[in-house]
Amino acid sequence: MDMQVSFLDRLFDAGLLIETGVDGLYGRSGQFEDVIAAFERLIDRVGGGDGAEAMRFPPGMNREFFETSGYMKSFPQLAGTVHSFCGSELDHMSLLKCMEVGDDWTAGQEATDIVLTPAACYPLYPTVARRGKISAKGALYDLQSYCFRHEPSKDPARQQLFRMREYVCMGTQQHVTDFRQSWMDRGVEMMKSVGLDVTIDIANDPFFGRAGKMMANNQRDQNLKFELLIPITSTANPTACMSFNYHQDAFGTKWGLNLEDGSVAHTACVGFGLERIALALFHTHGLDVKAWPQEVRATLWG
């Protein structure tokens, strides 16, 4: 915790992150954004030749799609919903009175049809499902979105609103698992090219509750999730900066994603935690980008 707070304070002092008064909710400086933009260009250079269809969704998604996804069964502790005032003038007067005296003014808020996007790929599946059957050759998509997860923390690498870049592959089991393996290899090489020491390890998602422990064990036993880890605030507990996930046919079954032969599509994705990668670069090479090693700067900015 001390190392997390120390690094966070240094980022504030350098103006790279901007404090808002809420743990895990930060502004970013132009320099911080420039690092993320440069790394995204590196992603484009590595993956751009694969022919992915680019889509960009907002950081909110259709609540009905969110409910269908089953996210609340597995991760209710992380979800964020959008509520708004829907009352009368009298209700409005009551709300203002509550605010005036310091009472809870949010009690009368009602859920809207929007929830905060938990992962960049969640709006993709119903979008592709509406198009009909997927080509026998499979399909590949390039996504980027702000995402929300309710886990306030002093760790600058665990933010509540953050950006995720993803490639999502749909097709046969062999096709999508080959895709995942290729990006595991690419990910290691990419991080080496910008001077970051990494390890890849088997992982699990933070499933909720007692049943969640069983789901996490099953995920690990079946090698469904791997993470690329980089030390940011701890060498003993490095931070996951990329993830490589094989969903089997779970999303294909849930959303009715079928290949041309009628079989259920398998899916896999690779995710880049953009803020985390930027933080790993600042932690490793220092807070002054101009002082970074020349080979790193050349890789990112040419």
C-alpha positions in Angstrom: 0.0 0.0 0.0 2.8 2.5 0.9 4.4 1.9 -2.5 1.1 2.4 -4.3 0.4 5.7 -2.5 4.0 6.9 -3.0 3.8 6.2 -6.8 0.4 7.8 -6.9 1.6 10.9 -5.1 4.6 11.2 -7.5 2.2 11.0 -10.5 0.1 13.8 -9.0 3.2 15.9 -8.2 4.4 15.5 -11.8 1.0 16.4 -13.1 0.7 13.2 -15.1 -2.5 12.2 -13.2 -4.9 14.8 -11.8 -6.6 14.2 -8.5 -10.4 14.4 -8.4 -11.1 13.6 -4.7 -12.3 10.0 -5.6 -9.9 7.1 -5.4 -9.5 5.5 -8.8 -11.0 8.5 -10.7 -8.3 10.7 -12.2 -7.7 13.2 -14.9 -4.8 12.6 -17.3 -2.2 15.1 -18.6 -1.4 15.7 -22.2 1.9 13.9 -21.7 0.1 10.8 -20.2 -2.3 10.8 -23.1 0.5 11.1 -25.6 2.1 7.9 -24.2 -1.2 6.0 -24.5 -1.7 7.3 -28.1 1.9 6.2 -29.0 1.3 2.7 -27.6 -2.0 2.4 -29.4 -0.1 3.2 -32.6 2.3 0.3 -31.7 -0.8 -1.9 -31.3 -2.0 -0.8 -34.7 1.4 -1.6 -36.3 1.4 -5.1 -34.8 -2.2 -6.0 -35.3 -3.2 -3.7 -38.2 -2.4 -6.3 -40.9 -4.9 -8.8 -39.5 -7.9 -7.2 -41.1 -9.9 -6.5 -38.0 -13.1 -4.5 -38.3 -12.8 -1.5 -36.0 -15.8 -0.4 -33.8 -15.9 2.2 -31.1 -18.7 2.0 -28.5 -19.4 4.6 -25.8 -18.6 3.9 -22.1 -22.3 3.1 -21.5 -24.3 0.2 -22.9 -27.8 -1.0 -23.3 -29.0 -2.3 -19.9 -31.0 -5.1 -21.5 -27.8 -6.4 -23.2 -25.9 -6.0 -19.9 -28.6 -8.1 -18.1 -28.5 -10.8 -20.8 -24.7 -11.0 -20.6 -24.9 -12.5 -17.1 -22.4 -10.0 -15.7 -24.4 -9.5 -12.5 -24.3 -13.2 -11.8 -20.5 -13.2 -11.7 -19.3 -9.7 -10.9 -22.1 -7.7 -9.1 -19.5 -6.0 -6.9 -17.9 -4.3 -10.0 -21.0 -3.1 -11.9 -22.0 0.5 -12.3 -25.5 1.6 -13.3 -26.7 5.0 -14.5 -29.6 6.5 -12.5 -31.4 9.8 -13.1 -34.1 12.0 -11.5 -37.5 11.1 -13.0 -39.8 12.8 -10.5 -42.2 15.7 -10.3 -41.7 19.3 -9.3 -42.6 18.4 -5.7 -40.0 15.6 -5.8 -37.5 18.1 -7.1 -38.1 20.4 -4.2 -37.6 17.5 -1.8 -34.4 16.6 -3.5 -33.0 20.1 -3.2 -34.0 20.2 0.5 -32.1 16.9 1.0 -29.0 18.4 -0.6 -29.3 21.6 1.4 -29.3 19.8 4.8 -26.8 17.1 3.7 -29.3 14.2 3.6 -29.1 11.4 0.9 -30.5 13.0 -2.2 -29.9 9.9 -4.4 -32.7 7.8 -2.9 -35.3 8.9 -5.4 -33.1 8.3 -8.4 -34.3 5.7 -10.9 -32.3 3.3 -13.1 -32.1 4.4 -16.7 -31.7 2.1 -19.8 -27.9 2.6 -19.6 -25.2 0.9 -17.6 -21.5 1.6 -17.5 -19.6 -0.6 -19.9 -17.6 -3.2 -17.9 -15.4 -4.4 -20.8 -14.9 -3.1 -24.3 -16.2 -6.3 -25.9 -19.6 -6.5 -24.1 -21.5 -4.4 -26.7 -19.9 -6.3 -29.5 -21.6 -9.7 -29.1 -25.3 -8.5 -29.6 -24.1 -6.3 -32.4 -22.6 -9.2 -34.3 -25.5 -11.5 -33.5 -27.9 -9.1 -35.2 -25.9 -9.4 -38.5 -26.6 -13.1 -38.8 -24.2 -16.0 -39.4 -20.4 -15.6 -39.2 -18.2 -16.4 -42.1 -16.5 -19.9 -42.0 -13.2 -18.0 -42.1 -14.2 -16.4 -38.7 -14.4 -12.7 -37.8 -12.0 -10.3 -36.1 -12.9 -7.0 -34.4 -10.9 -4.1 -33.0 -12.4 -2.3 -30.0 -11.5 0.5 -27.6 -13.6 2.0 -24.8 -13.6 3.5 -21.4 -14.8 0.9 -19.0 -16.0 1.0 -15.4 -15.4 -1.3 -12.4 -16.3 -0.3 -8.9 -13.1 -1.1 -7.0 -11.9 2.2 -5.4 -8.2 2.0 -4.5 -5.1 4.0 -3.8 -3.3 1.8 -6.4 -2.9 4.0 -9.5 -3.0 0.9 -11.6 -6.5 0.0 -10.3 -8.7 2.7 -11.6 -12.5 2.8 -11.7 -12.7 4.4 -15.1 -10.0 3.2 -17.5 -9.5 2.4 -21.2 -9.4 -1.0 -22.7 -8.2 -1.9 -26.2 -9.3 -5.3 -27.4 -9.1 -7.6 -30.4 -12.0 -10.1 -30.4 -11.9 -13.2 -32.6 -14.9 -15.4 -33.4 -14.8 -18.7 -35.3 -13.9 -22.4 -34.6 -12.2 -23.5 -31.5 -8.9 -24.0 -33.3 -9.1 -20.6 -35.0 -9.7 -18.6 -31.8 -7.2 -20.5 -29.7 -4.6 -19.9 -32.4 -5.5 -16.2 -32.4 -5.0 -16.1 -28.6 -1.6 -17.9 -28.7 -0.4 -15.6 -31.4 -1.2 -12.5 -29.3 0.5 -14.0 -26.2 3.6 -14.2 -28.3 3.1 -10.7 -29.8 2.4 -9.2 -26.4 5.7 -10.4 -24.9 7.6 -9.0 -27.9 5.7 -5.7 -27.8 6.5 -5.1 -24.2 10.2 -6.1 -24.7 10.4 -3.5 -27.5 9.5 -0.7 -25.1 11.8 -2.0 -22.3 9.3 -3.7 -20.0 10.1 -6.9 -18.1 7.1 -9.2 -18.3 5.8 -12.6 -17.3 2.8 -14.5 -18.5 0.8 -16.5 -16.0 -2.5 -18.4 -15.7 -5.2 -16.3 -14.1 -8.9 -16.0 -13.2 -11.5 -13.3 -13.1 -12.7 -11.9 -9.7 -15.9 -13.9 -9.5 -18.2 -13.0 -6.6 -19.0 -15.2 -3.6 -18.6 -18.8 -2.7 -19.8 -20.1 -6.1 -17.4 -17.6 -7.7 -14.5 -19.5 -6.1 -15.5 -22.6 -7.9 -15.9 -20.7 -11.2 -12.4 -19.2 -10.7 -10.9 -22.7 -10.1 -12.6 -24.1 -13.2 -11.3 -21.1 -15.3 -7.7 -21.8 -14.1 -8.0 -25.6 -14.5 -9.1 -25.2 -18.1 -6.4 -22.6 -18.9 -9.1 -20.1 -20.1 -7.3 -17.0 -19.0 -3.7 -15.8 -19.0 -2.4 -12.4 -18.0 0.8 -10.5 -19.0 2.2 -9.2 -15.7 4.4 -6.1 -15.3 5.7 -4.7 -11.9 4.2 -1.2 -11.3 3.7 -0.8 -7.6 5.0 -4.2 -6.5 7.6 -6.6 -7.8 6.1 -9.4 -5.6 2.6 -8.8 -7.0 3.0 -7.5 -10.6 0.0 -5.9 -12.4 -1.9 -7.5 -15.2 -1.5 -5.2 -18.2 -2.8 -7.6 -20.9 -5.2 -10.5 -20.7 -5.7 -13.4 -23.1 -9.1 -15.0 -22.8 -10.8 -18.0 -24.4 -14.5 -18.1 -23.7 -15.2 -21.4 -25.4 -18.7 -21.3 -26.9 -20.2 -19.4 -23.9 -20.8 -16.1 -25.7 -21.7 -17.9 -28.9 -24.4 -19.8 -27.1 -25.6 -16.9 -25.1 -25.9 -14.5 -28.0 -26.8 -16.9 -30.8 -23.5 -16.5 -32.7 -23.3 -19.2 -35.3 -21.0 -20.0 -38.1 -22.2 -20.6 -41.7 -22.4 -24.4 -41.1 -24.7 -23.7 -38.1 -22.2 -24.6 -35.4 -21.9 -22.3 -32.4 -19.0 -19.9 -32.7 -16.2 -19.9 -30.2 -14.7 -16.6 -29.1 -11.4 -15.3 -27.7 -10.1 -11.9 -26.9 -6.9 -10.1 -26.1 -7.2 -7.0 -23.9 -4.7 -4.1 -23.3 -5.1 -2.1 -20.2 -4.0 1.2 -21.6 -3.6 3.2 -18.4 -1.7 0.3 -16.8 0.7 0.0 -19.7 1.4 3.8 -19.5 1.9 3.5 -15.8 4.3 0.6 -16.3 6.3 2.7 -18.7 6.5 5.7 -16.3 7.4 3.4 -13.4 10.1 1.7 -15.4 11.6 4.6 -17.3 10.8 7.5 -15.1 8.3 10.4 -15.1 10.2 12.5 -17.6 9.5 11.0 -21.1 12.3 13.0 -22.6 14.7 11.0 -20.4 13.4 7.6 -21.5 15.9 5.3 -23.3 16.3 6.3 -27.0 15.3 2.9 -28.2 12.0 3.0 -26.3 11.3 6.5 -27.6 12.1 5.3 -31.1 9.7 2.4 -30.8 6.9 4.6 -29.6 7.4 7.8 -31.5 9.7 6.8 -34.4 
